[in-house]
Structures are given as structure tokens and as C-alpha cells.
Amino acid sequence: MSPKEKRPVSEEAWDTPTGLPNDVDGYIHHPYFGFKKEYAEVAGTDSPMIIFPLVNEDGEEIGSQGFSCGAGWLVKDEGARIEHPLRSNIIKTSLYGQLIRRVKDVLKVRMEEYGSPLLAATWDGLGFHWKQEEHRTVSGDMKTGLMPVEFLGEREATAPAPAPVMAGVRYPLVDKLTTLAQSLDIKAFQRAALKIKEVLDDDELMSSVMDDGKSGFWATHQTK
């Protein structure tokens, strides 16, 4: 091809993006506390993370993002919650602390209405507009990751169908609900429970969850 036949293109055509999701709407779908081996190796820490799988409005997965909780936190109930032997609040210098401050102080989301920051289910179904930003890790290094820049509200739960189980066996589900009941007030507990498809599919359990009286699930599962 001769020089006269060359066709110029825009400068953006020569950009080299990361390929990571950026500047997207994403809803948190079944978050959990856990560990990412690659993060531990890079950051040099065994800090657990809260991990947010993200889906679009159609329920299609678009990526995930993890936020380190800081040192000393223990993952409990198969990732449903965390606890610390010395404190009950997330420190602000952790990535999770930075996320909390962004959501509460900048985006003005009243997170106390959704539940405790120590329960993963608190975040389930919440939507944000996300952008890649640079932030400091617990080791002091700078790292790029998704951060919320706008609150979109809640998305209706679209949990996958539960795996087949033996009739009458629902102990793991009851254990999960018990943890929620002991950590939340009754209204927050009911909101969180209604995001769990197994609860919606079980008429008897659903009735108990929605019972505000002394015989309801919340009232009868307060003994720790």
C-alpha cells in the first residue's frame, strides 16, 4: 500500500485499555467474605476480603471486585459474616473502610437501613455505577480497582435455583437466617431474608420470617 492510500484513524484507536470493567452499572450479586490468593501474594497479607460479584440489569455477570477488610478479621459461616477478637468496626484505612466511607459519606447511602457491614448479605442486590480508580492497599502500595461513584438502588433478587436437597433438610439455610436475625433488627432481617430464593420457595419458612410477633423467626432466634 502506497503512502497515498493510507487512511488515518483517530488517536483513540491506538489506546490500550486494561480490558477490565470500567464506567459500568453493576449490581452486587451474592457477596461473600473470603480470600483471594493472588491478592494475598501481592499485598503480603492474609486479610480477608468482601467480594462483590457484579451483574448487569439482566443478571449477566460483568466482573467482580474485592475489598480487603484489614488484619485480624475472621471469616465465619462459610463467608456470610466476619468477626474480630478486638473490635466491632472496620478501620477506615482498609479498602473495605474506604468503600464504606465512599458509600456513606460521598454517595449518602443510609447503609444502616440495609444491615451490618459485618454481614455480606447487607450488600446483596445494591446497585452502583462503578469506575476504575487508584487506591492504596493495606501494604501501602497503589492499586487500581472498581469503586462506586453513583448509587442506583436495589435490584430484584435473581438467585439461581437451589441445588436439590433431601426433603426437610434446610439446616444450612436456617443457620444463615439465624445469623441474620441475631445481627439485624426485624425489618432489616426481613429485607435480607427476602433476597434469598430458598426462603421465597418455602411457604412455611417465608411465613415464619414475615411474622412480626413473638412466634416469628426473628423473635425466636435471638438467643446467641
C-alpha positions as CSV (number, residue, x, y, z in Angstrom):
1,M,0.0,0.0,0.0
2,S,1.4,3.3,-1.0
3,P,1.5,6.3,1.4
4,K,-1.3,8.0,-0.5
5,E,-3.5,5.0,0.1
6,K,-3.1,5.1,3.9
7,R,-6.1,6.1,5.9
8,P,-5.6,8.0,9.2
9,V,-7.6,6.9,12.2
10,S,-8.5,8.6,15.5
11,E,-5.9,8.8,18.2
12,E,-8.2,6.7,20.4
13,A,-7.8,3.7,18.1
14,W,-4.2,3.3,19.4
15,D,-5.3,3.3,23.1
16,T,-4.6,0.1,25.0
17,P,-7.3,-0.4,27.7
18,T,-6.9,-2.9,30.5
19,G,-9.9,-5.0,29.4
20,L,-11.4,-4.7,32.9
21,P,-14.9,-3.5,33.5
22,N,-15.0,0.3,33.8
23,D,-17.6,3.0,33.8
24,V,-20.4,0.5,34.1
25,D,-23.6,-0.1,36.1
26,G,-23.3,-3.2,38.3
27,Y,-25.4,-4.8,40.9
28,I,-23.9,-6.8,43.8
29,H,-25.0,-10.4,43.5
30,H,-24.4,-12.9,46.3
31,P,-21.4,-11.2,48.0
32,Y,-19.3,-13.1,50.5
33,F,-16.3,-12.8,52.7
34,G,-13.2,-14.8,51.6
35,F,-9.7,-14.7,50.4
36,K,-8.0,-14.2,47.0
37,K,-4.7,-15.9,46.7
38,E,-3.3,-13.5,44.2
39,Y,-4.2,-10.5,46.4
40,A,-2.5,-12.1,49.4
41,E,0.6,-12.8,47.5
42,V,0.9,-9.3,46.1
43,A,-0.2,-7.4,49.3
44,G,1.7,-9.7,51.7
45,T,-1.3,-10.1,54.0
46,D,-3.9,-12.7,55.0
47,S,-6.6,-10.1,55.4
48,P,-10.0,-11.5,54.3
49,M,-11.9,-9.5,51.7
50,I,-15.5,-8.8,51.0
51,I,-16.0,-9.9,47.4
52,F,-18.7,-8.4,45.2
53,P,-19.7,-10.4,42.1
54,L,-21.3,-7.9,39.8
55,V,-24.1,-8.4,37.3
56,N,-25.9,-6.0,34.9
57,E,-29.7,-5.4,35.0
58,D,-30.3,-8.6,33.0
59,G,-28.4,-10.7,35.6
60,E,-25.4,-11.2,33.3
61,E,-22.0,-11.3,35.1
62,I,-19.8,-8.4,34.3
63,G,-16.9,-8.9,36.8
64,S,-16.1,-8.8,40.5
65,Q,-14.3,-6.7,42.9
66,G,-12.8,-7.4,46.3
67,F,-12.1,-5.1,49.2
68,S,-9.7,-6.0,52.0
69,C,-11.2,-5.9,55.5
70,G,-7.9,-5.3,57.4
71,A,-5.9,-7.5,59.7
72,G,-7.4,-9.8,62.4
73,W,-10.8,-10.4,60.9
74,L,-12.1,-14.0,60.9
75,V,-14.5,-15.3,58.2
76,K,-17.5,-17.1,59.7
77,D,-20.5,-19.1,58.5
78,E,-18.9,-20.0,55.1
79,G,-18.3,-16.4,54.2
80,A,-21.7,-15.0,55.4
81,R,-20.0,-12.8,58.1
82,I,-16.8,-11.7,59.8
83,E,-15.8,-11.0,63.4
84,H,-12.8,-9.6,65.1
85,P,-11.5,-10.5,68.6
86,L,-10.7,-6.9,69.5
87,R,-13.0,-4.6,67.5
88,S,-16.5,-4.3,66.0
89,N,-15.9,-1.8,63.3
90,I,-14.0,-1.7,60.0
91,I,-11.0,0.6,60.1
92,K,-11.1,3.4,57.6
93,T,-7.6,2.7,56.1
94,S,-8.6,-0.7,54.8
95,L,-10.0,-1.0,51.3
96,Y,-13.4,-2.0,52.8
97,G,-13.2,1.0,55.1
98,Q,-12.6,3.2,52.0
99,L,-15.6,1.6,50.3
100,I,-17.8,2.2,53.3
101,R,-16.8,5.9,53.6
102,R,-17.4,6.4,49.8
103,V,-20.8,4.9,50.0
104,K,-21.9,6.6,53.3
105,D,-20.1,9.9,53.2
106,V,-19.9,10.7,49.5
107,L,-22.9,8.9,48.0
108,K,-25.0,9.4,51.1
109,V,-26.5,5.9,51.1
110,R,-28.1,5.1,54.5
111,M,-26.4,1.7,54.8
112,E,-27.7,1.2,58.4
113,E,-31.1,0.6,56.8
114,Y,-29.7,-2.4,54.9
115,G,-27.8,-4.1,57.8
116,S,-24.4,-4.5,59.3
117,P,-21.1,-4.1,57.4
118,L,-20.0,-7.4,59.0
119,L,-22.7,-9.3,57.1
120,A,-22.1,-9.9,53.4
121,A,-25.9,-10.1,52.7
122,T,-26.2,-6.5,53.7
123,W,-24.8,-5.5,50.2
124,D,-26.8,-8.1,48.2
125,G,-28.8,-6.5,45.4
126,L,-27.5,-3.0,45.8
127,G,-26.5,-1.3,42.5
128,F,-23.8,1.3,41.8
129,H,-22.2,2.9,38.8
130,W,-18.5,1.7,39.0
131,K,-15.3,3.2,37.7
132,Q,-11.7,2.1,37.9
133,E,-9.8,4.2,40.4
134,E,-6.4,4.0,42.0
135,H,-6.3,3.4,45.8
136,R,-3.8,2.4,48.5
137,T,-3.8,-1.2,49.7
138,V,-3.1,-2.3,53.3
139,S,0.5,-2.8,52.4
140,G,0.8,0.8,51.3
141,D,1.0,0.0,47.6
142,M,-1.2,1.8,45.0
143,K,-3.6,-0.5,43.1
144,T,-6.3,0.1,40.5
145,G,-9.8,-1.3,41.2
146,L,-13.5,-0.6,40.8
147,M,-15.1,1.9,43.2
148,P,-18.7,3.1,43.2
149,V,-19.5,6.6,42.0
150,E,-23.3,6.6,42.0
151,F,-26.0,4.7,43.9
152,L,-28.6,3.0,41.6
153,G,-30.8,1.5,44.3
154,E,-31.8,-2.2,44.7
155,R,-32.2,-4.8,42.1
156,E,-34.8,-7.6,42.5
157,A,-33.1,-10.8,43.6
158,T,-32.4,-13.3,40.9
159,A,-30.8,-16.1,42.8
160,P,-30.1,-19.4,40.9
161,A,-32.3,-22.3,41.6
162,P,-31.2,-24.1,44.8
163,A,-29.5,-27.5,44.4
164,P,-31.7,-30.5,45.1
165,V,-31.7,-31.5,48.8
166,M,-33.4,-34.2,50.9
167,A,-36.9,-33.3,51.9
168,G,-37.0,-31.4,55.2
169,V,-33.2,-30.7,55.3
170,R,-32.6,-27.0,55.5
171,Y,-30.2,-26.6,58.4
172,P,-27.6,-24.5,56.5
173,L,-30.4,-22.1,55.4
174,V,-31.7,-21.9,59.0
175,D,-28.2,-21.3,60.3
176,K,-27.8,-18.4,57.8
177,L,-31.1,-16.9,58.8
178,T,-30.3,-17.3,62.5
179,T,-27.0,-15.3,61.9
180,L,-29.0,-12.6,60.2
181,A,-31.7,-12.5,62.9
182,Q,-29.1,-12.1,65.7
183,S,-27.3,-9.3,63.8
184,L,-30.1,-7.1,62.5
185,D,-33.3,-5.5,63.6
186,I,-36.5,-7.3,62.5
187,K,-37.2,-5.1,59.4
188,A,-33.6,-5.3,58.1
189,F,-33.7,-9.1,58.8
190,Q,-36.8,-9.5,56.8
191,R,-35.4,-7.4,53.9
192,A,-32.3,-9.6,53.8
193,A,-34.2,-12.8,54.1
194,L,-36.5,-11.9,51.2
195,K,-33.4,-11.7,49.0
196,I,-32.8,-15.5,49.5
197,K,-34.6,-17.6,46.9
198,E,-34.8,-20.6,49.1
199,V,-36.8,-18.6,51.6
200,L,-39.2,-17.4,48.8
201,D,-39.6,-21.0,47.7
202,D,-40.5,-22.3,51.2
203,D,-44.0,-21.1,52.2
204,E,-43.7,-22.3,55.8
205,L,-40.3,-20.6,56.3
206,M,-41.5,-17.5,54.5
207,S,-44.5,-17.2,56.8
208,S,-42.2,-17.5,59.8
209,V,-39.8,-14.9,58.5
210,M,-42.6,-12.4,57.9
211,D,-44.2,-13.0,61.3
212,D,-43.5,-9.8,63.4
213,G,-44.9,-11.5,66.6
214,K,-43.3,-13.4,69.4
215,S,-43.6,-16.7,67.5
216,G,-41.9,-15.4,64.3
217,F,-38.4,-16.5,63.2
218,W,-36.7,-13.2,64.3
219,A,-38.2,-13.3,67.8
220,T,-37.5,-17.0,68.4
221,H,-33.8,-16.9,67.2
222,Q,-32.4,-14.1,69.4
223,T,-30.5,-16.3,71.9
224,K,-26.9,-16.3,70.8
